[in-house]
Amino acid sequence: MNELCGDDTILACDASFSCGWAGSFFDVYGARRTILPRGAGGLGYGLPAGIGAAAARPGNKVVVLTGDGGLNYCLGEMAVLHEQNMDVKVVVLNNSILGWIKWYEAAMWDGRFTEVDTETIDYAAVARGLNCKGISIRDPRTLREELKTALELEGPVVIDITTAETEACKFTDDPKAVAYIRESAEQKKRK
């Protein structure tokens, strides 16, 4: 995303894996270019923060990086993007789990999980239902080109990227926790 966004992009992240990924891999080129909750905001923080950034700096490109769990808290706010004609791009890392919580439970509770697996939602379709553009990216081989195309579109765009629940930003090296996550993913595939 660094190469695709440019130096003047404002990045707003949700309090989820998305924030961890951004902290690990997104370069900051200037002051007031990133909005990261890092303990000061809960799930659902990213999109409202992006809307605020777009309202405060209408000339800047704004990208929201969120997970599916975080976006579920504020789905209706996508209507604001259309109503206010905000040029905000919402990138959804869609792994169909509450990532941090599931990994925490794997590390701390010996693989016992409570309500952390979610239904897969087509956020591109939801976006279109709220009069925004919606793009789905399912194939990692086409990720870069499709993301580039989506980020260049005018107006509000939701970019729904399927990610694996077994991929996480640095959370734990505990081999038992990693094994529990992989086994849980395999069980879901068998259903």
C-alpha positions in Angstrom: 0.0 0.0 0.0 2.9 2.4 0.6 3.8 2.4 -3.1 0.1 2.7 -4.2 -1.0 5.4 -1.8 1.5 8.2 -2.0 3.1 10.5 0.5 0.0 12.7 1.1 -2.4 9.8 2.0 -3.9 9.8 5.5 -4.2 6.2 6.9 -6.9 5.5 9.5 -6.8 2.1 11.1 -9.1 0.1 13.2 -8.2 -1.5 16.5 -7.6 -5.0 15.0 -5.0 -6.9 13.1 -5.2 -4.1 10.6 -3.5 -1.8 13.0 -0.8 -4.3 13.7 -0.2 -4.8 10.0 -0.1 -1.0 9.4 2.3 -0.5 12.3 4.6 -3.2 10.9 4.5 -2.3 7.2 3.1 1.2 6.5 5.7 4.0 6.2 4.8 7.4 7.6 6.0 10.3 5.5 4.8 13.3 7.5 3.0 14.6 10.5 -0.7 13.9 10.9 -0.8 11.1 8.3 -1.8 8.2 10.4 -4.6 7.7 12.8 -4.0 4.5 14.9 -6.0 3.8 18.0 -3.3 1.7 19.8 -5.3 1.2 22.9 -7.2 4.4 22.7 -10.1 3.1 20.6 -12.0 -0.1 20.3 -13.3 -2.1 17.3 -15.2 0.2 15.0 -12.8 3.1 15.3 -11.3 3.1 11.8 -14.1 4.1 9.6 -15.4 7.0 11.8 -11.8 8.2 12.1 -11.4 8.1 8.3 -14.6 10.1 7.9 -13.3 12.7 10.4 -10.0 12.9 8.5 -11.8 13.3 5.2 -14.0 16.1 6.6 -11.0 17.9 8.2 -8.7 17.6 5.1 -10.9 17.2 2.0 -7.9 17.6 -0.4 -6.1 14.5 1.0 -6.6 10.9 0.0 -7.9 8.9 3.0 -7.6 5.2 3.3 -9.2 3.2 6.1 -7.6 -0.1 6.9 -10.0 -2.3 8.9 -10.8 -5.9 9.6 -14.2 -7.4 9.1 -14.9 -7.5 12.8 -14.2 -3.8 13.3 -16.2 -2.8 10.2 -19.2 -4.7 11.5 -19.5 -2.2 14.4 -20.0 0.7 12.0 -21.3 -0.6 8.7 -24.0 2.0 8.4 -21.4 4.8 8.4 -20.6 3.7 4.8 -23.8 5.6 3.9 -22.1 8.8 5.1 -19.4 8.3 2.6 -21.9 8.4 -0.2 -24.1 11.1 1.3 -21.1 13.4 1.7 -19.4 12.3 -1.5 -16.2 11.5 0.5 -13.2 10.2 -1.5 -12.4 7.6 1.1 -11.1 4.1 0.4 -12.0 1.4 2.9 -9.7 -1.6 2.7 -11.3 -4.6 4.6 -9.0 -7.4 5.7 -11.7 -10.1 5.7 -10.6 -13.2 7.6 -14.0 -14.1 9.1 -12.7 -14.1 12.6 -12.2 -11.7 15.5 -8.5 -11.9 15.0 -6.8 -10.5 18.0 -9.4 -12.1 20.3 -9.0 -15.5 18.7 -5.2 -15.4 18.8 -5.4 -14.3 22.4 -7.7 -17.2 23.3 -5.4 -19.6 21.4 -2.4 -18.4 23.4 -4.1 -18.2 26.8 -7.0 -20.8 26.9 -5.4 -23.8 25.2 -7.5 -23.6 22.1 -10.9 -23.0 23.6 -12.7 -20.4 21.6 -15.8 -18.4 22.4 -17.7 -16.6 19.6 -14.7 -15.5 17.6 -15.6 -17.2 14.3 -17.9 -15.0 12.2 -19.9 -15.5 9.0 -18.2 -14.4 5.9 -19.8 -11.2 4.7 -19.4 -9.7 1.2 -18.5 -6.2 2.1 -18.3 -5.1 -1.6 -22.0 -6.1 -1.9 -22.9 -4.2 1.3 -21.0 -1.1 -0.1 -23.0 -1.2 -3.3 -26.2 -1.5 -1.3 -25.2 1.8 0.4 -24.4 3.5 -3.0 -20.6 3.2 -2.7 -18.4 1.3 -5.1 -17.5 -2.2 -3.9 -14.6 -4.3 -5.1 -13.8 -7.9 -4.0 -10.2 -9.2 -4.1 -10.1 -13.0 -3.6 -6.9 -14.1 -5.4 -3.5 -13.0 -3.8 -1.9 -13.2 -7.2 -4.0 -10.3 -8.4 -3.9 -8.3 -5.2 -1.5 -5.6 -6.2 -3.1 -4.8 -9.6 -6.7 -4.9 -8.3 -5.8 -2.8 -5.2 -4.1 -0.2 -7.4 -7.2 0.0 -9.7 -9.6 0.3 -6.7 -7.5 3.0 -5.0 -7.5 5.1 -8.2 -11.4 5.1 -8.4 -13.1 8.3 -7.6 -15.4 8.6 -4.6 -16.1 6.2 -1.8 -14.8 2.6 -2.4 -14.9 -0.5 -0.2 -12.2 -3.0 -1.1 -13.0 -6.4 0.4 -9.8 -8.5 0.6 -10.1 -12.2 1.6 -7.3 -13.1 4.0 -6.5 -16.3 5.9 -7.3 -16.5 9.5 -3.9 -18.3 10.0 -2.0 -15.1 9.0 -1.5 -12.6 11.7 0.8 -9.7 12.5 3.3 -10.4 15.2 1.2 -11.6 18.2 2.8 -14.7 19.6 5.5 -17.3 18.8 3.8 -19.8 21.0 3.7 -23.0 18.8 0.7 -24.3 20.7 -1.3 -21.2 20.0 -0.4 -21.3 16.3 -1.3 -25.0 16.1 -4.7 -24.3 17.7 -5.5 -21.5 15.1 -4.5 -23.8 12.3 -6.6 -26.7 13.6 -9.6 -24.3 14.0 -9.2 -23.2 10.4 -9.1 -26.8 9.2 -12.2 -27.7 11.2 -14.1 -24.8 9.6 -13.0 -26.1 6.1 -14.4 -29.6 6.9 -17.9 -28.2 7.9 
